[in-house]
Amino acid sequence: MAHVQALDARLGNVLPRVRRIDQADLNWALREGWKDFRARRGDVLLLPFIYPLAGFAAAALAFDKSFLPMLFPAVAGLSILGPAVAAGFYELARRREAGLESNWSHFLDPLRGRGRGALGVLTVGLVVLFAAWLGAASLIFHSTIGALGPLSLSAFVRQLLTTPGGWTMIVVGNLVGFVFAVATLSLTLVSFPMVIDRPVGAATAVATSLRAAAYNPAITARWGLTVAALLLVGCLPLFLGLPIILPALGYATWHLYTRLVPR
């Protein structure tokens, strides 16, 4: 913790302050996020996007075997883009917390507000990170069992679970995925809500997010595991739960930000 305190001493006059929080704060953010969901929902808004996505994935699997190895990395990697997709939910939660009108006409306000430039920069960063993850997943596949060519679903599962190449793909893929997940979590813990809440640049928001994660490593890890578990539940089966999980997590992320960064 000494290195964190030294960093804070150097950056204290430059970046917004961050708090240390505990499990009670995490639980509170999740409860408040659920309250916001019950009040402002969000599932109806996401239905037109989630179910066509599921249909596209099913069709791609049926007609293009070469897509099969990238299906899991693509679905798992969508969590990288989650903070950008949830920007509208941060705005609704902010307005509701402040007692302002928070109907759906304000969902796109972040794209028109003072933080749209910083929001755009952060979003481009996540798109680059997502593309890098897909590139890494493709490289891992082609370096392990990809030489076998397109496989049916049963053959792919058999190769994945019963061959040394398949096990290598699983282990290496999960290790690399973990690195991308930690990077995404640290970079976005508070950065997206911050650029919606106050007039700061993308660099300041990212630096504050990294600082908040460094101050709260255990809670950040628990938050990441909670998000991953809820997204997994939401994806099974056929993404049916995502229209509920995504808005609720978006609202909860806003409330977690308000506990991490004094306003």
C-alpha positions as CSV (number, residue, x, y, z in Angstrom):
1,M,0.0,0.0,0.0
2,A,3.0,2.3,0.4
3,H,3.4,2.7,-3.3
4,V,-0.3,3.6,-3.6
5,Q,0.2,6.3,-1.0
6,A,3.2,7.7,-2.7
7,L,1.3,7.8,-6.0
8,D,-1.5,9.6,-4.3
9,A,0.9,12.2,-2.8
10,R,2.1,13.0,-6.3
11,L,-1.3,13.1,-8.0
12,G,-3.4,14.5,-5.2
13,N,-3.4,18.0,-6.5
14,V,-4.1,16.9,-10.1
15,L,-6.8,14.2,-10.0
16,P,-10.1,14.0,-8.2
17,R,-9.9,12.3,-4.8
18,V,-10.9,8.6,-4.4
19,R,-12.2,6.8,-1.4
20,R,-11.5,3.4,0.0
21,I,-14.8,1.4,0.1
22,D,-15.8,-2.0,1.5
23,Q,-18.2,-4.8,0.8
24,A,-21.1,-2.8,2.3
25,D,-20.6,-0.1,-0.4
26,L,-20.6,-2.7,-3.1
27,N,-23.8,-4.3,-1.8
28,W,-25.4,-0.8,-1.6
29,A,-24.5,0.0,-5.2
30,L,-26.1,-3.3,-6.4
31,R,-29.2,-2.6,-4.4
32,E,-29.5,0.9,-5.7
33,G,-28.9,-0.3,-9.2
34,W,-31.8,-2.7,-8.8
35,K,-34.0,0.1,-7.5
36,D,-33.2,2.2,-10.5
37,F,-34.0,-0.7,-12.8
38,R,-37.3,-1.2,-11.2
39,A,-38.0,2.5,-11.6
40,R,-36.6,3.0,-15.1
41,R,-36.2,-0.5,-16.5
42,G,-34.2,-0.7,-19.7
43,D,-35.0,-4.3,-20.8
44,V,-37.5,-3.1,-23.4
45,L,-34.8,-0.8,-24.8
46,L,-32.3,-3.6,-25.2
47,L,-34.6,-6.3,-26.6
48,P,-34.4,-5.0,-30.2
49,F,-30.6,-5.4,-30.0
50,I,-30.1,-8.5,-27.8
51,Y,-32.3,-11.0,-29.6
52,P,-31.2,-10.1,-33.2
53,L,-27.7,-10.7,-31.8
54,A,-28.6,-14.1,-30.6
55,G,-30.3,-14.9,-33.9
56,F,-27.2,-13.8,-35.8
57,A,-25.0,-16.0,-33.7
58,A,-27.2,-19.0,-34.2
59,A,-27.3,-18.4,-37.9
60,A,-23.6,-18.0,-38.1
61,L,-23.0,-21.3,-36.3
62,A,-25.4,-23.1,-38.6
63,F,-24.0,-21.8,-41.9
64,D,-20.3,-20.9,-41.2
65,K,-18.2,-23.4,-39.2
66,S,-15.2,-21.1,-39.3
67,F,-17.2,-18.7,-36.9
68,L,-17.5,-21.4,-34.2
69,P,-14.1,-20.9,-32.5
70,M,-14.6,-17.2,-32.2
71,L,-18.1,-17.3,-30.8
72,F,-17.1,-17.6,-27.2
73,P,-14.3,-14.9,-27.4
74,A,-16.8,-12.6,-29.2
75,V,-19.5,-13.1,-26.6
76,A,-17.1,-12.9,-23.7
77,G,-15.4,-9.8,-25.2
78,L,-18.7,-7.9,-25.4
79,S,-18.2,-7.1,-21.7
80,I,-15.3,-5.0,-22.8
81,L,-17.7,-2.7,-24.6
82,G,-20.2,-2.8,-21.8
83,P,-19.2,0.5,-20.1
84,A,-19.7,2.4,-23.3
85,V,-23.1,0.8,-24.0
86,A,-24.2,1.6,-20.5
87,A,-23.5,5.3,-20.8
88,G,-27.3,6.1,-21.1
89,F,-28.0,4.2,-18.0
90,Y,-25.4,6.2,-16.1
91,E,-27.1,9.4,-17.2
92,L,-30.6,8.2,-16.1
93,A,-29.2,7.1,-12.7
94,R,-27.5,10.5,-12.3
95,R,-30.6,12.4,-13.1
96,R,-32.8,10.2,-10.9
97,E,-30.3,10.7,-8.0
98,A,-30.4,14.4,-8.5
99,G,-34.2,14.5,-8.5
100,L,-34.3,15.6,-12.2
101,E,-36.6,14.3,-14.9
102,S,-35.2,10.9,-15.9
103,N,-37.4,9.5,-18.6
104,W,-36.1,7.7,-21.7
105,S,-35.8,11.0,-23.7
106,H,-32.6,11.6,-21.7
107,F,-31.0,8.2,-22.5
108,L,-28.9,9.7,-25.4
109,D,-28.0,12.9,-23.5
110,P,-24.4,11.7,-23.0
111,L,-23.9,11.9,-26.8
112,R,-25.0,15.5,-26.8
113,G,-23.6,16.7,-23.5
114,R,-20.4,18.4,-22.4
115,G,-18.6,15.0,-22.0
116,R,-19.3,13.7,-25.5
117,G,-15.8,14.2,-26.6
118,A,-14.2,12.4,-23.7
119,L,-16.9,9.7,-24.0
120,G,-16.0,9.2,-27.7
121,V,-12.3,8.9,-26.8
122,L,-13.0,6.3,-24.1
123,T,-15.3,4.4,-26.4
124,V,-12.8,4.2,-29.2
125,G,-10.3,2.9,-26.7
126,L,-12.6,0.1,-25.7
127,V,-13.2,-0.8,-29.4
128,V,-9.5,-1.0,-29.9
129,L,-9.2,-3.2,-26.8
130,F,-12.0,-5.4,-28.0
131,A,-10.4,-5.8,-31.4
132,A,-7.1,-6.7,-29.7
133,W,-8.8,-9.4,-27.7
134,L,-10.4,-10.9,-30.8
135,G,-7.0,-10.8,-32.5
136,A,-5.4,-12.5,-29.6
137,A,-8.1,-15.2,-29.4
138,S,-7.8,-15.9,-33.1
139,L,-4.0,-16.2,-32.8
140,I,-4.4,-18.6,-29.9
141,F,-6.9,-20.7,-31.8
142,H,-4.7,-20.9,-35.0
143,S,-1.7,-21.8,-32.8
144,T,-3.4,-24.7,-31.2
145,I,-6.2,-26.5,-33.0
146,G,-6.8,-24.1,-35.9
147,A,-4.7,-26.2,-38.3
148,L,-7.4,-28.8,-38.4
149,G,-9.6,-26.4,-40.4
150,P,-13.3,-25.7,-39.9
151,L,-14.9,-28.2,-37.5
152,S,-18.5,-29.2,-36.7
153,L,-19.7,-28.3,-33.3
154,S,-19.2,-31.9,-32.0
155,A,-15.8,-32.2,-33.5
156,F,-14.7,-28.8,-32.1
157,V,-15.9,-29.7,-28.6
158,R,-14.1,-33.0,-28.9
159,Q,-10.8,-31.4,-30.0
160,L,-11.2,-28.7,-27.3
161,L,-11.7,-31.1,-24.4
162,T,-9.7,-34.2,-25.4
163,T,-6.5,-33.1,-27.1
164,P,-3.4,-31.3,-25.8
165,G,-3.9,-28.5,-28.3
166,G,-7.5,-28.0,-27.0
167,W,-6.4,-27.9,-23.4
168,T,-3.6,-25.4,-24.3
169,M,-6.2,-23.3,-26.0
170,I,-8.4,-23.3,-23.0
171,V,-5.6,-22.5,-20.5
172,V,-3.8,-19.8,-22.6
173,G,-7.1,-18.3,-23.8
174,N,-8.4,-17.9,-20.2
175,L,-5.1,-16.4,-19.0
176,V,-5.0,-13.9,-21.8
177,G,-8.7,-13.2,-21.3
178,F,-8.0,-12.5,-17.6
179,V,-5.4,-9.9,-18.5
180,F,-7.9,-8.2,-20.9
181,A,-10.6,-8.3,-18.2
182,V,-8.3,-6.8,-15.5
183,A,-7.2,-4.1,-17.9
184,T,-10.8,-3.2,-18.9
185,L,-12.0,-3.2,-15.3
186,S,-9.2,-1.0,-14.1
187,L,-9.5,1.5,-17.0
188,T,-13.3,1.8,-16.8
189,L,-14.1,1.4,-13.1
190,V,-15.1,5.0,-12.8
191,S,-14.0,6.6,-16.1
192,F,-17.3,6.5,-18.1
193,P,-19.5,7.7,-15.2
194,M,-17.0,10.4,-14.5
195,V,-17.0,12.0,-18.0
196,I,-20.8,12.0,-17.8
197,D,-20.9,13.5,-14.3
198,R,-18.2,16.3,-14.6
199,P,-16.2,18.2,-17.2
200,V,-13.0,16.1,-17.3
201,G,-11.0,14.7,-20.1
202,A,-10.6,11.1,-21.0
203,A,-7.0,11.0,-19.6
204,T,-8.1,12.4,-16.2
205,A,-11.0,9.9,-16.0
206,V,-8.8,6.9,-16.9
207,A,-6.1,8.0,-14.4
208,T,-8.7,8.4,-11.7
209,S,-10.2,5.0,-12.5
210,L,-6.7,3.4,-12.2
211,R,-6.2,5.2,-9.0
212,A,-9.5,4.0,-7.6
213,A,-8.7,0.4,-8.5
214,A,-5.3,0.7,-6.9
215,Y,-6.9,2.0,-3.7
216,N,-9.4,-0.8,-3.6
217,P,-7.9,-3.9,-5.2
218,A,-10.0,-6.4,-3.2
219,I,-13.3,-4.6,-3.8
220,T,-12.4,-4.1,-7.5
221,A,-11.8,-7.8,-7.9
222,R,-15.1,-8.6,-6.2
223,W,-16.9,-6.2,-8.4
224,G,-15.3,-7.7,-11.5
225,L,-16.2,-11.2,-10.4
226,T,-19.8,-10.1,-9.6
227,V,-20.1,-8.5,-13.1
228,A,-18.7,-11.6,-14.8
229,A,-21.0,-13.9,-12.9
230,L,-24.1,-11.8,-13.6
231,L,-23.2,-11.6,-17.3
232,L,-22.8,-15.3,-17.4
233,V,-26.2,-15.9,-15.9
234,G,-27.6,-13.3,-18.3
235,C,-26.2,-15.1,-21.4
236,L,-27.7,-18.5,-20.5
237,P,-29.6,-19.5,-22.3
238,L,-29.6,-17.5,-25.5
239,F,-28.9,-14.1,-23.9
240,L,-32.4,-14.1,-22.3
241,G,-31.3,-12.5,-19.1
242,L,-29.1,-9.7,-20.6
243,P,-32.0,-7.2,-21.1
244,I,-32.3,-7.2,-17.3
245,I,-28.7,-7.7,-16.2
246,L,-27.2,-5.0,-18.4
247,P,-29.4,-2.1,-17.3
248,A,-29.2,-3.1,-13.6
249,L,-25.4,-3.3,-13.8
250,G,-25.2,0.0,-15.6
251,Y,-27.2,1.7,-12.8
252,A,-25.2,-0.1,-10.2
253,T,-21.9,1.1,-11.8
254,W,-23.1,4.7,-11.5
255,H,-23.8,4.2,-7.7
256,L,-20.4,2.5,-7.2
257,Y,-18.7,5.5,-8.9
258,T,-20.5,7.9,-6.4
259,R,-19.0,5.9,-3.5
260,L,-15.5,5.7,-5.0
261,V,-15.2,9.4,-6.1
262,P,-16.4,12.3,-3.9
263,R,-18.7,14.7,-5.8
